[in-house]
Amino acid sequence: MPQLKIQSNTAIPDATEILEKSSSFLSKILGKPEKYIMVSFEVNPEMIFGGTSAPLLYLELKSIGFPTGRTKEISSKLCEFLHQETGIPINRMYIEFSDVERSMWGWNGSTF
């Protein structure tokens, strides 16, 4: 049920490896089974941030029962993790967090 969407304006070497590591990382910090975690990576060269096209990341992290009281902690950990994996500076990342109601998340022909 957690989903992390990563968008960047630059190609990232070893993106598949980063996706796999991100899935495991999210499972640990969110306390959710990895079998429900989805991570995607998109390259969109038509992105700028702060008036410059220097490498950037835009992240959307959605989950049922998102721990909204932990967004600062999760932001810090996720940004540091992705900085280590991509080399993109933390101050070139934005994260949008979403807490999704069970009835608004479909899976396996039903909802949660």
C-alpha positions as CSV (number, residue, x, y, z in Angstrom):
1,M,0.0,0.0,0.0
2,P,2.9,2.5,0.4
3,Q,3.9,4.0,-2.9
4,L,7.0,6.1,-3.5
5,K,7.1,7.9,-6.8
6,I,10.5,9.4,-7.6
7,Q,10.9,11.9,-10.4
8,S,14.2,13.4,-11.6
9,N,15.3,15.7,-14.4
10,T,18.4,13.5,-14.9
11,A,19.0,9.8,-15.5
12,I,20.3,8.0,-12.5
13,P,22.8,5.2,-13.0
14,D,21.7,1.9,-11.3
15,A,18.0,3.1,-11.0
16,T,16.8,-0.5,-10.7
17,E,19.1,-1.1,-7.7
18,I,17.9,2.1,-6.1
19,L,14.3,1.0,-6.6
20,E,15.0,-2.3,-4.8
21,K,16.9,-0.6,-2.0
22,S,14.2,2.0,-1.6
23,S,11.5,-0.7,-1.3
24,S,13.4,-2.3,1.6
25,F,14.2,1.0,3.2
26,L,10.5,2.1,3.1
27,S,9.4,-1.2,4.7
28,K,11.7,-0.6,7.6
29,I,11.0,3.1,8.2
30,L,7.2,2.8,7.7
31,G,6.8,-0.6,9.4
32,K,4.9,-2.0,6.5
33,P,5.4,-5.4,4.7
34,E,7.6,-5.0,1.7
35,K,5.2,-7.2,-0.4
36,Y,2.8,-4.2,-0.5
37,I,5.3,-1.5,-1.3
38,M,5.6,0.0,-4.8
39,V,8.4,2.3,-5.9
40,S,8.7,3.9,-9.3
41,F,11.3,6.1,-11.0
42,E,10.6,8.5,-13.8
43,V,13.0,10.8,-15.7
44,N,11.5,14.0,-16.8
45,P,14.1,16.4,-18.3
46,E,11.6,19.2,-18.4
47,M,11.9,19.9,-14.6
48,I,13.5,22.9,-13.0
49,F,13.8,23.8,-9.3
50,G,14.8,27.2,-7.9
51,G,15.3,28.5,-11.4
52,T,17.9,26.0,-12.4
53,S,18.0,22.6,-14.2
54,A,20.6,21.2,-11.9
55,P,19.8,17.6,-10.8
56,L,16.7,17.3,-8.6
57,L,14.3,14.8,-7.1
58,Y,10.5,15.2,-6.6
59,L,9.1,12.5,-4.4
60,E,5.5,11.5,-3.6
61,L,5.1,9.1,-0.7
62,K,1.6,7.8,-0.1
63,S,0.3,5.2,2.3
64,I,-2.7,4.1,4.2
65,G,-2.3,5.1,7.8
66,F,0.7,7.3,7.1
67,P,2.4,8.3,10.3
68,T,1.8,12.1,9.9
69,G,3.5,12.8,13.2
70,R,6.7,11.4,11.7
71,T,7.0,13.4,8.5
72,K,10.0,15.4,9.6
73,E,11.9,12.2,10.6
74,I,10.9,10.4,7.4
75,S,11.8,13.3,5.3
76,S,15.3,13.5,6.9
77,K,15.9,9.7,6.5
78,L,14.5,9.5,3.0
79,C,16.4,12.5,1.7
80,E,19.7,11.3,3.3
81,F,19.1,7.8,1.8
82,L,18.4,9.1,-1.7
83,H,21.4,11.6,-1.5
84,Q,23.7,8.6,-0.7
85,E,22.2,6.6,-3.5
86,T,22.0,9.3,-6.2
87,G,24.5,12.0,-5.2
88,I,21.7,14.7,-5.6
89,P,21.9,17.3,-2.8
90,I,19.2,17.1,-0.2
91,N,18.3,20.8,-0.8
92,R,17.4,19.8,-4.4
93,M,14.6,17.4,-3.2
94,Y,10.9,18.0,-2.5
95,I,8.6,15.4,-0.9
96,E,4.8,15.3,-0.9
97,F,3.3,13.1,1.8
98,S,-0.2,11.7,1.5
99,D,-2.3,9.7,4.0
100,V,-4.8,7.7,1.9
101,E,-8.0,6.3,3.3
102,R,-8.4,2.6,3.0
103,S,-11.5,2.9,0.9
104,M,-9.5,5.1,-1.6
105,W,-6.8,2.6,-2.3
106,G,-7.6,-0.3,-4.6
107,W,-5.8,-3.6,-4.8
108,N,-6.6,-7.1,-6.0
109,G,-10.0,-6.2,-7.3
110,S,-11.1,-4.6,-4.0
111,T,-9.9,-1.9,-1.5
112,F,-8.1,-2.1,1.8
